Amino acid sequence: MRRTTLVSALVALALAAGGGAAQANTTYPVPHGYPDGVAAQLTHPGQAPPGANDMSCKPSREHPNPVVLLNGFAATDTLAWQTLSPILANDGYCVFSTTIGTTTFGDYGGFASVQDSAREVDTFVTRVREATSAGKVDIVAHSVGGAVGFWYLTELGGAQSVRNLVSLGTPFHGSDLDGTAGLLTIAGAADGLSRVCAQCRQLAAASPFLAELNPDPARLPDVHFTDIVSRNDEVATPYLTGLLSDGPNVRNEVLQDRCATDYADHLQLPYDPVAIEVVREALDPGWTGKAVCAVVLPAPVGTVGTVN
């Protein structure tokens, strides 16, 4: 009896050190295209992406920081993270996702003000840290989610709880919507847009809010920033809006500098194999993945061929 109890205790300790039995034994299938996100949203709206939101997950020594995924404009966590969530879960991370910024458009987020959305992030990160007993988390955000994350870091004390902020196509310096943002001033369109999408108005080019956001990474020297952009982005434009000022805590990556055949647009970014490799490198400096370069077309086509 004593021997059985001792063996059981040792097994329990080993599982705890490795992050838990469920993490070790579960492998999630990984789709590689924006259409997979659309299909998941249509068939299972409100359902967390594969591998996410297991509140019993305990971080491992190798990956001590849970990863929190934040959606962008007119998206949900179901829609955005069908690829990255299972990949990170398969890598051994505790992964958590939530849809921030919902207003009057059902499940879809990215519409509420940056400030209101950041308060949602604060609440969710607190919940994740309490559930996992983690000191800090890493945040990966798409589109306007990156700006929300930055506001959370600077204005709500999030810098004490976050090690990495990884952004995918975030309009940190505002977006001219591929040259069409000026049309919003016609016939009161800007006021109407502000009522239905506060973030759209706040993150438009030349918005007064951008001075309040002040996306200067030097303000947060203890947070590591990785900013991933595509020259083919048609939403966060010009694409350089997604890059932060150079500094010791900043890494800026343009997809096409790594892979000339990568034509990913804004919607495809969270599914892009090159972008995902950069995310893995950012979260784990010891990551030794293979160099990835595939033919990637804009949404809704996505990756051509198989990428592991």
C-alpha positions as CSV (number, residue, x, y, z in Angstrom):
1,M,0.0,0.0,0.0
2,R,2.8,2.4,0.9
3,R,4.7,1.5,-2.2
4,T,1.6,2.2,-4.4
5,T,1.0,5.5,-2.7
6,L,4.7,6.5,-3.2
7,V,4.6,5.6,-6.9
8,S,1.3,7.5,-7.4
9,A,2.9,10.5,-5.8
10,L,5.9,10.4,-8.0
11,V,3.8,10.1,-11.1
12,A,1.7,13.1,-10.0
13,L,4.9,15.1,-9.5
14,A,6.3,14.1,-12.9
15,L,3.1,15.1,-14.6
16,A,3.0,18.4,-12.8
17,A,6.6,19.2,-13.8
18,G,5.8,18.4,-17.4
19,G,2.7,20.5,-17.5
20,G,0.0,17.9,-17.0
21,A,-1.1,14.7,-18.7
22,A,-3.7,16.3,-21.0
23,Q,-1.0,18.6,-22.5
24,A,1.5,15.7,-23.0
25,N,-1.0,13.3,-24.6
26,T,-3.2,15.6,-26.8
27,T,-2.2,16.5,-30.3
28,Y,-4.5,18.9,-32.1
29,P,-4.9,18.9,-35.9
30,V,-3.7,22.1,-37.5
31,P,-5.5,23.8,-40.5
32,H,-3.6,26.5,-42.4
33,G,-6.0,28.9,-44.0
34,Y,-8.5,31.7,-43.3
35,P,-11.3,29.6,-44.7
36,D,-10.9,27.2,-41.8
37,G,-11.5,30.0,-39.4
38,V,-14.6,31.1,-41.3
39,A,-15.9,27.5,-41.3
40,A,-15.3,27.2,-37.5
41,Q,-17.1,30.5,-36.9
42,L,-20.1,29.4,-39.0
43,T,-20.4,25.9,-37.5
44,H,-19.3,26.5,-33.9
45,P,-19.7,30.2,-33.1
46,G,-18.4,31.1,-29.6
47,Q,-16.3,27.9,-29.3
48,A,-12.7,28.4,-28.3
49,P,-10.1,27.4,-30.9
50,P,-8.5,24.0,-30.5
51,G,-6.2,23.8,-27.6
52,A,-7.4,26.9,-25.9
53,N,-9.0,27.7,-22.6
54,D,-8.2,24.7,-20.5
55,M,-8.3,26.4,-17.1
56,S,-6.7,23.3,-15.5
57,C,-3.6,23.7,-17.7
58,K,-0.4,24.3,-15.7
59,P,2.6,25.9,-17.4
60,S,5.7,23.8,-17.8
61,R,9.3,24.8,-16.9
62,E,10.0,25.0,-20.7
63,H,7.0,27.3,-21.3
64,P,6.3,29.1,-18.0
65,N,4.2,31.9,-19.5
66,P,0.6,31.1,-20.7
67,V,-0.2,32.6,-24.1
68,V,-3.2,34.9,-24.4
69,L,-4.6,35.4,-27.9
70,L,-6.4,38.6,-28.8
71,N,-8.6,39.1,-31.9
72,G,-8.7,42.1,-34.2
73,F,-11.4,44.1,-35.9
74,A,-14.7,42.3,-36.9
75,A,-13.3,39.0,-35.7
76,T,-13.7,36.4,-32.9
77,D,-11.2,34.1,-31.2
78,T,-12.9,31.3,-33.0
79,L,-12.3,32.9,-36.4
80,A,-8.8,34.2,-35.8
81,W,-6.9,31.4,-34.0
82,Q,-7.8,28.0,-35.6
83,T,-4.1,27.6,-36.6
84,L,-2.0,29.3,-34.0
85,S,-3.9,28.0,-31.0
86,P,-3.4,24.3,-31.8
87,I,0.2,24.8,-32.9
88,L,1.1,26.5,-29.6
89,A,-0.9,23.9,-27.6
90,N,1.0,21.1,-29.4
91,D,4.3,22.9,-28.6
92,G,3.3,22.6,-24.9
93,Y,2.0,26.0,-24.1
94,C,-1.0,26.8,-22.0
95,V,-3.1,28.8,-24.5
96,F,-6.0,31.1,-23.7
97,S,-8.2,33.1,-26.0
98,T,-11.1,35.5,-25.7
99,T,-13.1,37.8,-28.0
100,I,-12.5,41.4,-27.0
101,G,-14.4,44.5,-28.1
102,T,-17.9,43.2,-28.7
103,T,-20.7,45.7,-29.0
104,T,-23.9,45.2,-31.1
105,F,-22.5,42.7,-33.6
106,G,-23.2,39.5,-31.8
107,D,-20.0,37.4,-31.3
108,Y,-17.8,39.7,-33.3
109,G,-15.3,41.9,-31.5
110,G,-12.9,44.7,-32.4
111,F,-15.6,47.4,-32.3
112,A,-15.6,48.8,-28.7
113,S,-13.2,51.5,-27.7
114,V,-9.5,50.6,-27.1
115,Q,-10.0,51.6,-23.5
116,D,-13.0,49.4,-22.9
117,S,-11.4,46.5,-24.7
118,A,-8.2,46.9,-22.6
119,R,-10.2,46.6,-19.5
120,E,-11.5,43.3,-20.8
121,V,-7.9,42.2,-21.4
122,D,-7.1,43.1,-17.8
123,T,-9.9,41.0,-16.5
124,F,-9.0,38.0,-18.7
125,V,-5.3,38.1,-18.0
126,T,-6.0,38.2,-14.2
127,R,-8.3,35.2,-14.6
128,V,-5.6,33.3,-16.6
129,R,-2.9,34.1,-14.1
130,E,-5.0,33.0,-11.2
131,A,-6.0,29.7,-12.9
132,T,-2.4,28.9,-13.9
133,S,-0.5,30.5,-11.0
134,A,1.7,32.1,-13.6
135,G,3.7,35.3,-12.8
136,K,3.4,36.6,-16.4
137,V,1.7,35.9,-19.7
138,D,2.7,36.4,-23.3
139,I,0.1,38.2,-25.5
140,V,-0.2,37.5,-29.3
141,A,-2.6,39.9,-31.0
142,H,-4.0,40.4,-34.4
143,S,-4.8,43.8,-36.0
144,V,-6.3,46.3,-33.5
145,G,-5.8,43.8,-30.7
146,G,-2.2,44.8,-30.6
147,A,-3.1,48.5,-29.9
148,V,-5.5,47.3,-27.2
149,G,-2.7,45.2,-25.7
150,F,-0.4,48.3,-25.8
151,W,-2.9,50.4,-24.0
152,Y,-3.4,47.6,-21.4
153,L,0.4,47.6,-20.8
154,T,0.8,51.3,-20.4
155,E,-2.5,52.5,-18.8
156,L,-3.7,49.6,-16.8
157,G,-0.5,48.3,-15.3
158,G,-0.3,45.3,-17.7
159,A,3.4,45.6,-18.1
160,Q,3.8,44.0,-14.7
161,S,2.0,40.9,-16.0
162,V,3.3,40.6,-19.5
163,R,6.6,39.5,-20.9
164,N,5.9,39.6,-24.7
165,L,3.5,41.5,-26.9
166,V,3.5,39.9,-30.3
167,S,1.5,41.8,-32.9
168,L,0.3,40.8,-36.4
169,G,-0.7,43.7,-38.6
170,T,-1.5,46.2,-35.9
171,P,-2.1,49.8,-36.9
172,F,0.0,51.3,-34.1
173,H,0.4,54.6,-35.9
174,G,-3.1,54.6,-37.5
175,S,-4.4,53.3,-40.8
176,D,-5.4,55.1,-43.9
177,L,-7.3,52.0,-45.1
178,D,-5.3,51.8,-48.3
179,G,-6.0,55.5,-49.0
180,T,-9.7,55.5,-48.4
181,A,-9.8,56.8,-44.8
182,G,-10.5,60.3,-46.1
183,L,-13.9,59.2,-47.4
184,L,-15.1,58.7,-43.8
185,T,-15.3,62.5,-43.3
186,I,-17.9,62.8,-46.0
187,A,-21.5,63.4,-44.9
188,G,-20.9,62.7,-41.3
189,A,-19.6,59.2,-41.9
190,A,-16.9,59.6,-39.2
191,D,-19.5,60.3,-36.5
192,G,-21.6,57.3,-37.6
193,L,-18.5,55.1,-37.7
194,S,-17.6,56.2,-34.2
195,R,-20.9,55.1,-32.9
196,V,-20.7,51.6,-34.3
197,C,-16.9,51.1,-34.2
198,A,-15.0,53.2,-31.7
199,Q,-11.7,51.5,-32.5
200,C,-12.0,52.3,-36.2
201,R,-12.2,56.0,-35.4
202,Q,-9.5,55.9,-32.8
203,L,-7.0,54.0,-35.0
204,A,-7.7,55.9,-38.2
205,A,-4.8,57.9,-39.6
206,A,-4.2,61.3,-37.9
207,S,-6.7,60.4,-35.1
208,P,-6.0,62.5,-31.9
209,F,-6.2,59.2,-30.0
210,L,-2.9,58.1,-31.5
211,A,-1.1,60.7,-29.4
212,E,-2.7,59.2,-26.3
213,L,-1.7,55.7,-27.4
214,N,1.9,56.8,-28.0
215,P,3.2,53.4,-29.1
216,D,6.8,54.0,-28.0
217,P,8.3,50.7,-26.8
218,A,10.9,52.7,-24.8
219,R,8.1,53.4,-22.4
220,L,8.1,49.7,-21.5
221,P,11.7,48.5,-21.3
222,D,10.8,45.2,-19.6
223,V,8.4,44.1,-22.2
224,H,9.6,42.5,-25.4
225,F,7.8,43.5,-28.6
226,T,7.7,41.5,-31.8
227,D,5.9,43.2,-34.7
228,I,4.9,41.2,-37.8
229,V,3.7,42.9,-41.0
230,S,3.0,42.1,-44.6
231,R,3.5,44.4,-47.5
232,N,0.2,43.1,-48.9
233,D,-1.8,44.2,-45.9
234,E,-4.8,46.2,-47.2
235,V,-6.3,47.2,-43.8
236,A,-3.4,48.3,-41.6
237,T,-1.9,50.6,-44.2
238,P,0.7,51.7,-45.0
239,Y,2.1,48.4,-43.7
240,L,4.9,50.3,-41.8
241,T,2.2,51.4,-39.3
242,G,2.6,47.9,-37.8
243,L,6.3,48.5,-36.9
244,L,7.5,50.1,-33.7
245,S,10.6,52.2,-33.2
246,D,13.8,50.2,-33.1
247,G,15.1,49.5,-29.6
248,P,16.7,46.8,-27.5
249,N,13.3,45.3,-26.7
250,V,11.9,45.5,-30.3
251,R,11.9,43.0,-33.2
252,N,10.3,44.1,-36.4
253,E,9.6,41.5,-39.1
254,V,8.3,41.9,-42.7
255,L,7.1,38.6,-44.0
256,Q,8.3,39.2,-47.5
257,D,11.9,39.7,-46.2
258,R,11.8,36.1,-45.2
259,C,9.8,34.6,-48.0
260,A,9.3,36.3,-51.4
261,T,6.4,34.0,-52.3
262,D,4.4,35.0,-49.2
263,Y,1.5,37.2,-50.3
264,A,-0.5,37.0,-47.1
265,D,-2.9,39.9,-46.6
266,H,-4.4,41.2,-43.4
267,L,-6.9,38.4,-42.8
268,Q,-4.4,35.7,-43.6
269,L,-1.8,36.9,-41.2
270,P,-2.8,34.8,-38.2
271,Y,-2.8,31.7,-40.5
272,D,0.5,32.5,-42.2
273,P,3.2,29.9,-41.8
274,V,6.1,32.4,-41.8
275,A,4.3,34.7,-39.3
276,I,3.6,31.7,-37.0
277,E,7.3,30.7,-37.1
278,V,8.2,34.3,-36.0
279,V,5.6,34.0,-33.2
280,R,7.2,30.8,-32.0
281,E,10.7,32.4,-32.1
282,A,9.4,35.3,-30.1
283,L,7.8,33.2,-27.4
284,D,10.8,30.8,-27.1
285,P,14.3,32.2,-27.9
286,G,15.4,28.6,-28.0
287,W,13.0,27.6,-30.7
288,T,14.8,25.7,-33.4
289,G,12.1,25.3,-36.0
290,K,12.8,24.9,-39.7
291,A,12.9,27.9,-42.0
292,V,9.5,28.1,-43.6
293,C,8.7,29.5,-47.1
294,A,5.6,28.6,-49.0
295,V,3.3,30.1,-51.6
296,V,0.8,32.0,-49.5
297,L,-2.0,33.8,-51.3
298,P,-4.4,36.4,-49.7
299,A,-7.6,35.3,-48.0
300,P,-9.7,33.4,-48.8
301,V,-7.2,31.1,-50.6
302,G,-4.3,31.0,-48.0
303,T,-1.5,28.5,-48.1
304,V,-0.9,26.5,-51.2
305,G,0.5,23.1,-50.4
306,T,1.3,21.5,-47.0
307,V,3.2,23.3,-44.3
308,N,4.1,21.5,-41.0
